[in-house]
């Protein structure tokens, strides 16, 4: 982060200057989910926005860095916290202000967040290349201003990386039987460029829709040796043309013929484990649901427990192919002149 890089980190995260560390963290997580490169693959604007959010969060979530930022209006890892504090206080107490300071005017009467021009007119550069003497070399001069002899960098607190989320679309059968899944995440690399990182994870048999899988240490990287965050995979299970899953139960609609419903029948039906026979009781009605015990999905969270298969009946009226079939339907109408709508009239 360059010392001349002046940005309004509070505005970037959408928080007030009085925001607590928890407010900053919540704001970053909310925006990071929206602009994360894994959620917006190939979107350069989102990628730049995410880097900007990460930069703002890195500074504002660290008390020492935030204090320096509030005093100077910008932040660099090489700034000495004591010099920043003196600068924010004006001339009084500023170790780099007044007589004897080769950069007289640094701090001066400027307030917090303002920059003063360095005045080199009265400075003796004659021994600037030597390691000893009055001025020391340039490296020592600027190190004393921006790094405090290295103490600022050493004393800066480490910050843990943030957690990330990724939605994985899992095929129907992979969620039931289990599978090894692979995905590619986009990580910030050298010079701010995004680099691909392959990640593998295991889908357990019976994994449910919406289930979260935690991959420890696969979130955003920590700062100054801080531990990385975690990556949470949110599972979204694909649809199937016949089966519909509800937790560990499997639902399906079974079409049957009128005489199968009226007389009862044994019908072969599909399950996730293959074909099996279902007994249709006599007098079964459309919409009636029949339960097939333990023909559902083995639970991923409750070992030894298996869901059921729920079969909803739908009576299908066949087409009348010929005159003989029509006569049979007409004969049935005369033999059983029942009115299924008679109960309606008693309730009107």
C-alpha positions in Angstrom: 0.0 0.0 0.0 1.7 3.2 -1.1 2.0 6.1 1.2 0.5 8.4 -1.4 -2.5 6.2 -1.9 -5.2 8.4 -0.4 -8.6 6.7 -0.3 -11.7 7.1 1.9 -11.8 3.6 3.4 -14.9 4.4 5.5 -16.8 5.3 2.3 -15.5 2.2 0.5 -17.0 0.0 3.3 -20.0 2.2 3.7 -19.5 2.8 7.5 -19.2 5.9 9.6 -15.9 7.0 11.2 -17.3 6.0 14.5 -17.9 2.5 13.4 -16.7 -0.3 15.7 -14.3 -3.1 14.6 -17.4 -5.4 14.5 -19.2 -2.9 12.3 -16.2 -2.8 9.9 -16.0 -6.6 9.8 -19.7 -7.1 9.1 -19.7 -4.5 6.4 -16.7 -6.1 4.7 -18.1 -9.6 4.8 -21.4 -8.4 3.3 -19.7 -6.6 0.4 -17.0 -9.3 0.0 -19.7 -11.9 -0.7 -21.1 -9.6 -3.4 -17.9 -8.7 -5.2 -15.7 -11.8 -4.5 -14.0 -13.0 -7.8 -15.3 -16.5 -7.2 -18.8 -15.2 -7.4 -18.1 -12.9 -10.4 -15.6 -14.9 -12.6 -14.1 -12.8 -15.3 -15.6 -9.5 -14.0 -12.7 -7.0 -13.8 -14.8 -4.3 -12.1 -15.8 -6.7 -9.3 -12.2 -7.9 -9.0 -10.9 -4.3 -8.5 -13.8 -3.6 -6.1 -12.9 -6.7 -4.0 -9.2 -5.6 -3.8 -10.3 -2.1 -2.7 -12.6 -3.6 -0.1 -9.8 -5.9 1.2 -7.4 -3.0 1.4 -10.0 -0.9 3.4 -10.8 -3.8 5.7 -7.1 -4.6 6.3 -6.5 -1.0 7.6 -9.8 -0.3 9.5 -9.9 -3.7 11.2 -6.5 -3.2 12.7 -6.5 -0.7 15.6 -2.9 0.5 15.0 -3.3 0.9 11.3 -6.6 2.6 11.7 -5.1 5.1 14.2 -2.4 6.0 11.7 -4.9 6.3 8.9 -7.1 8.6 10.9 -4.1 10.8 11.8 -2.6 11.0 8.3 -5.5 10.4 5.9 -3.6 7.6 4.3 -1.7 4.4 5.4 1.6 2.7 4.5 3.2 -0.3 6.2 6.4 1.8 6.5 5.0 4.6 8.6 6.3 5.0 12.1 3.2 5.2 14.5 5.0 7.7 16.7 5.7 10.0 13.7 2.1 9.7 12.6 0.8 10.6 16.0 3.1 13.7 16.2 2.0 14.6 12.7 -1.6 14.4 13.7 -1.0 16.7 16.7 0.6 19.5 14.6 4.0 20.8 15.6 3.7 20.1 19.4 5.4 16.9 20.4 6.4 16.1 16.8 9.8 14.4 16.9 10.3 15.4 13.2 9.4 19.1 13.6 11.4 22.2 14.7 15.1 22.9 14.8 17.4 20.1 14.0 14.9 18.4 11.8 16.4 18.2 8.3 12.8 18.1 7.0 11.6 21.1 9.0 8.0 21.7 8.1 7.0 18.0 8.2 3.9 18.1 10.5 4.2 21.9 11.1 0.8 23.5 11.4 -0.9 20.9 9.2 -3.8 19.0 10.7 -4.5 15.3 10.5 -4.8 14.0 7.0 -2.9 16.8 5.4 0.5 16.6 3.7 3.4 19.0 4.2 6.1 19.5 1.6 9.7 18.6 2.6 12.1 21.5 2.6 15.6 20.3 1.5 17.1 23.9 1.1 19.2 23.9 4.4 20.1 20.3 4.4 23.8 19.3 3.9 23.9 16.4 1.4 27.8 16.2 1.5 27.9 13.0 3.5 24.6 11.5 2.5 26.2 8.5 1.0 28.1 7.6 4.2 26.8 5.1 6.7 27.8 7.3 9.6 27.9 11.1 10.2 25.2 13.8 10.6 22.8 12.8 7.9 23.5 9.1 7.3 22.6 7.7 3.9 19.3 8.2 2.2 18.1 4.8 3.2 18.5 5.6 6.9 16.9 9.0 6.5 13.7 7.8 5.0 13.7 4.7 7.2 13.7 6.9 10.2 10.7 8.7 9.0 8.6 6.0 7.5 9.5 2.9 9.5 10.8 4.1 12.8 13.9 1.9 12.5 11.6 -1.1 11.6 9.7 -1.0 14.9 6.4 0.0 13.3 6.4 -3.1 11.0 7.4 -5.4 13.9 4.8 -4.1 16.2 1.9 -4.2 13.8 -0.6 -6.8 14.9 -1.4 -9.7 12.7 -4.9 -10.1 11.4 -6.8 -13.3 10.6 -8.1 -13.7 7.1 -11.9 -13.5 6.5 -14.2 -16.4 5.7 -15.4 -16.9 2.1 -18.5 -18.6 0.6 -18.9 -20.5 -2.7 -22.0 -22.0 -4.1 -21.4 -25.4 -5.7 -24.0 -26.9 -8.1 -24.0 -30.6 -7.4 -25.8 -33.2 -9.7 -28.7 -35.1 -8.2 -27.0 -38.5 -8.1 -23.7 -37.1 -6.8 -25.4 -35.7 -3.8 -27.1 -39.1 -3.1 -24.1 -41.4 -3.8 -21.3 -39.1 -2.9 -18.5 -37.7 -5.1 -15.2 -35.9 -5.3 -15.7 -32.3 -6.5 -13.2 -29.8 -7.9 -13.5 -26.1 -8.4 -11.1 -23.3 -9.2 -10.9 -20.2 -7.0 -9.4 -16.8 -8.1 -6.9 -15.6 -5.5 -5.1 -12.2 -5.3 -1.5 -12.8 -6.3 1.6 -10.8 -7.1 1.1 -7.2 -8.3 -2.6 -7.5 -7.5 -3.2 -10.0 -10.3 -5.7 -12.8 -9.7 -4.3 -16.3 -10.0 -6.4 -19.6 -10.2 -6.2 -22.0 -7.4 -7.7 -25.5 -7.7 -9.6 -26.8 -4.7 -11.0 -30.3 -4.1 -13.6 -31.4 -1.6 -15.7 -34.4 -0.8 -19.5 -34.6 -1.1 -20.7 -37.2 1.4 -23.5 -39.6 0.4 -26.8 -38.1 1.3 -25.6 -34.5 1.3 -28.7 -32.2 1.5 -29.5 -29.1 -0.5 -28.2 -26.0 1.2 -25.7 -27.9 3.4 -22.5 -26.1 4.2 -19.1 -27.8 3.8 -16.2 -26.2 5.7 -12.8 -26.2 4.2 -10.4 -25.0 6.9 -7.8 -22.5 5.9 -9.1 -22.0 2.3 -10.6 -18.5 2.9 -8.9 -15.2 2.4 -5.2 -15.0 3.5 -4.3 -13.5 6.8 -2.2 -10.3 7.2 1.3 -10.3 8.8 1.3 -13.9 9.6 -2.3 -14.1 10.7 -4.2 -17.4 10.0 -6.2 -17.6 6.8 -10.0 -17.7 7.0 -12.2 -20.7 6.1 -14.0 -21.5 2.9 -17.7 -22.6 3.1 -19.1 -24.5 0.2 -22.9 -24.1 0.0 -24.4 -27.1 -1.8 -27.2 -26.7 -4.4 -28.5 -30.0 -5.7 -29.7 -30.3 -9.3 -33.2 -31.5 -10.2 -34.3 -34.9 -11.5 -37.1 -35.5 -14.0 -38.8 -38.2 -11.8 -37.6 -37.8 -8.2 -38.0 -34.8 -6.0 -35.9 -34.7 -2.8 -37.1 -33.3 0.5 -34.3 -33.7 3.2 -33.8 -37.5 3.2 -37.2 -38.4 1.6 -37.8 -39.0 -2.1 -41.1 -37.9 -3.6 -42.5 -38.9 -7.0 -45.8 -38.9 -8.8 -47.1 -42.3 -10.0 -49.7 -42.4 -12.9 -52.2 -45.3 -12.7 -55.3 -46.4 -14.6 -58.9 -46.2 -13.3 -59.3 -49.9 -12.9 -55.9 -50.2 -11.1 -57.2 -47.6 -8.7 -60.6 -49.2 -8.3 -59.6 -52.8 -8.1 -56.2 -52.5 -6.6 -53.0 -53.6 -8.2 -49.3 -54.4 -7.8 -47.2 -51.9 -9.8 -43.5 -51.7 -10.5 -42.1 -48.3 -9.5 -38.7 -46.7 -9.7 -36.6 -45.9 -6.6 -33.1 -44.5 -6.2 -31.9 -48.1 -5.7 -33.7 -49.6 -8.7 -37.2 -51.0 -9.4 -39.5 -52.3 -6.7 -43.2 -53.4 -6.5 -45.8 -51.2 -4.8 -49.2 -52.4 -3.8 -52.1 -50.1 -4.7 -55.0 -50.6 -2.4 -58.5 -51.0 -3.9 -60.4 -47.7 -4.1 -57.2 -45.5 -4.2 -58.0 -41.9 -5.2 -56.0 -39.3 -7.1 -53.7 -37.3 -4.8 -53.5 -40.1 -2.3 -49.9 -40.7 -1.0 -48.4 -44.1 -0.3 -45.2 -44.4 1.8 -42.4 -46.8 0.9 -40.4 -47.3 4.1 -36.6 -46.8 3.9 -36.6 -46.3 0.1 -35.3 -42.8 0.4 -31.8 -41.3 0.9 -29.3 -42.6 3.5 -28.8 -39.7 5.9 -25.4 -37.9 5.8 -25.8 -36.6 9.3 -27.6 -39.5 11.1 -25.7 -42.8 10.5 -27.9 -45.8 10.0 -31.0 -43.7 9.2 -32.6 -43.8 5.7 -35.5 -41.7 4.5 -38.7 -42.9 2.8 -40.1 -42.7 -0.7 -43.5 -40.9 -0.9 -45.5 -41.9 -3.9 -48.4 -39.6 -4.9 -51.1 -41.2 -7.0 -52.5 -39.6 -10.2 -55.3 -41.5 -12.0 -55.0 -41.2 -15.7 -58.1 -41.6 -17.9 -57.1 -43.4 -21.1 -58.3 -42.5 -24.5 -61.2 -44.5 -26.0 -59.7 -46.3 -29.0 -62.8 -47.9 -30.5 -66.5 -48.5 -30.3 -66.1 -51.6 -28.2 -64.2 -49.7 -25.5 -66.8 -46.9 -25.5 -69.6 -49.5 -25.0 -67.7 -51.0 -22.0 -67.5 -47.5 -20.4 -71.2 -46.9 -21.0 -72.0 -50.3 -19.5 -69.9 -49.4 -16.4 -71.8 -46.1 -16.1 -75.1 -48.0 -15.9 -73.9 -50.6 -13.5 -72.5 -48.0 -11.1 -74.5 -44.8 -11.4 -72.6 -43.1 -8.5 -72.5 -39.3 -8.3 -69.2 -38.1 -6.8 -70.5 -34.5 -6.6 -73.4 -35.1 -4.3 -71.5 -34.0 -1.2 -70.9 -30.6 -2.7 -74.6 -29.7 -2.7 -75.0 -30.5 1.0 -72.2 -28.0 1.8 -73.3 -25.1 -0.4 
